[in-house]
Amino acid sequence: MLKYSKQRESIKNFLVTRYDHPTAETVYLNIRREFPNISLGTVYRNLNLLAEIGEIQKLSPGIGPDRFDGNPTPHYHFICRHCGCVMDLTVSGLDHINILAGQDFDGEIEGHITYFYGACPSCKASEKCSS
């Protein structure tokens, strides 16, 4: 049984209100308002623990720092190669991807992580304006 922590609960509650998939540093800067003595290391430990126990998602898109998502249910993400924003992406019809991946694989596929990359709507619009 995991011991209750007000700081961990506050971190989780903060993430649930955000849809921009903040970095650990952004979480830290916001949580410090409620817990002025909290360290960045404590925030990192709690974020990793919450991700490990499945209460949040840790996103490691390969562009910039890890991001954190308060929505633990499986869903897809889009990463803008220009501004680095991370957005939820609604994708239907990919439920069978684990079955496809497992067709020529003797092991057992339990899940997958897929990131989509490109230009977000704002960056795409500004590219058109500068052309």
C-alpha positions as CSV (number, residue, x, y, z in Angstrom):
1,M,0.0,0.0,0.0
2,L,1.3,3.4,-1.0
3,K,1.5,6.0,1.8
4,Y,-0.6,9.1,1.1
5,S,1.2,12.3,0.2
6,K,-0.4,15.7,0.0
7,Q,2.3,16.8,-2.4
8,R,1.8,13.8,-4.7
9,E,-2.0,14.4,-4.6
10,S,-1.5,18.1,-5.5
11,I,0.8,17.1,-8.4
12,K,-1.8,14.7,-9.7
13,N,-4.7,17.2,-9.3
14,F,-2.6,19.9,-11.1
15,L,-2.0,17.6,-14.1
16,V,-5.7,16.6,-14.3
17,T,-6.5,20.3,-15.0
18,R,-3.9,20.7,-17.8
19,Y,-4.1,19.7,-21.4
20,D,-0.7,21.1,-22.5
21,H,1.3,18.1,-21.1
22,P,3.6,20.1,-18.9
23,T,7.2,19.3,-18.2
24,A,8.4,18.4,-14.7
25,E,9.8,22.0,-14.3
26,T,6.4,23.5,-15.1
27,V,4.7,21.2,-12.6
28,Y,7.4,22.2,-10.0
29,L,7.0,25.9,-10.6
30,N,3.2,25.6,-10.1
31,I,3.3,23.2,-7.1
32,R,5.8,25.5,-5.3
33,R,2.9,28.0,-4.9
34,E,1.2,25.5,-2.5
35,F,4.4,23.9,-1.2
36,P,7.1,26.5,-1.2
37,N,9.7,24.1,0.2
38,I,9.2,21.3,-2.3
39,S,12.2,20.4,-4.3
40,L,12.4,19.7,-8.0
41,G,13.7,16.2,-7.1
42,T,10.6,15.5,-5.1
43,V,8.4,16.6,-8.0
44,Y,10.4,14.3,-10.4
45,R,10.1,11.3,-8.0
46,N,6.4,11.8,-7.5
47,L,5.8,12.2,-11.3
48,N,7.7,9.0,-12.0
49,L,5.8,7.2,-9.2
50,L,2.4,8.4,-10.5
51,A,3.4,7.2,-14.0
52,E,4.7,3.9,-12.7
53,I,1.4,3.1,-10.8
54,G,-0.7,4.2,-13.9
55,E,-2.3,7.4,-12.5
56,I,-0.7,9.6,-15.1
57,Q,1.2,9.2,-18.3
58,K,4.9,10.0,-18.8
59,L,5.6,11.0,-22.4
60,S,9.1,10.8,-23.8
61,P,8.7,12.1,-27.4
62,G,12.4,12.5,-28.1
63,I,12.0,16.3,-28.7
64,G,12.8,18.3,-25.5
65,P,12.1,17.1,-22.0
66,D,9.7,14.5,-20.8
67,R,6.1,15.7,-20.6
68,F,3.3,14.5,-18.2
69,D,-0.4,13.8,-19.0
70,G,-3.0,13.7,-16.2
71,N,-5.2,11.4,-18.5
72,P,-4.0,7.8,-17.8
73,T,-6.3,6.2,-20.4
74,P,-4.6,5.1,-23.6
75,H,-4.7,7.8,-26.3
76,Y,-2.4,9.3,-28.9
77,H,-0.3,12.4,-28.9
78,F,0.9,14.9,-31.5
79,I,4.3,16.7,-31.1
80,C,5.0,19.8,-33.1
81,R,8.5,19.8,-34.5
82,H,8.5,23.6,-34.7
83,C,7.3,24.9,-31.3
84,G,7.5,21.6,-29.3
85,C,3.9,21.6,-28.1
86,V,2.3,18.3,-27.2
87,M,-1.4,17.8,-28.0
88,D,-3.9,15.0,-27.5
89,L,-4.8,13.5,-30.8
90,T,-8.1,11.7,-31.5
91,V,-7.4,8.7,-33.7
92,S,-10.1,6.1,-34.4
93,G,-9.6,2.8,-36.1
94,L,-6.2,1.9,-34.6
95,D,-7.6,-0.4,-31.9
96,H,-6.3,-3.4,-34.0
97,I,-2.6,-2.2,-34.1
98,N,-1.5,-4.6,-31.3
99,I,-3.0,-7.5,-33.3
100,L,-1.2,-6.4,-36.5
101,A,2.1,-6.0,-34.6
102,G,1.7,-9.5,-33.1
103,Q,1.0,-11.4,-36.4
104,D,4.6,-12.3,-37.0
105,F,5.8,-12.1,-33.4
106,D,6.0,-15.1,-31.1
107,G,5.8,-13.0,-27.9
108,E,2.8,-11.2,-26.5
109,I,2.0,-7.6,-27.4
110,E,0.4,-5.8,-24.4
111,G,0.3,-2.3,-25.7
112,H,2.0,0.4,-27.7
113,I,3.1,4.0,-27.7
114,T,2.9,6.0,-30.9
115,Y,3.7,9.7,-31.4
116,F,2.7,11.7,-34.4
117,Y,5.0,14.6,-35.5
118,G,4.6,17.6,-37.7
119,A,3.4,21.2,-37.5
120,C,0.6,22.1,-35.0
121,P,-2.2,24.3,-36.3
122,S,-0.6,27.5,-35.0
123,C,2.8,26.8,-36.6
124,K,1.1,25.6,-39.8
125,A,-0.8,28.9,-40.0
126,S,2.3,31.0,-39.4
127,E,4.2,29.1,-42.1
128,K,1.5,30.0,-44.6
129,C,1.6,33.6,-43.5
130,S,5.4,33.8,-44.0
131,S,5.3,32.2,-47.5
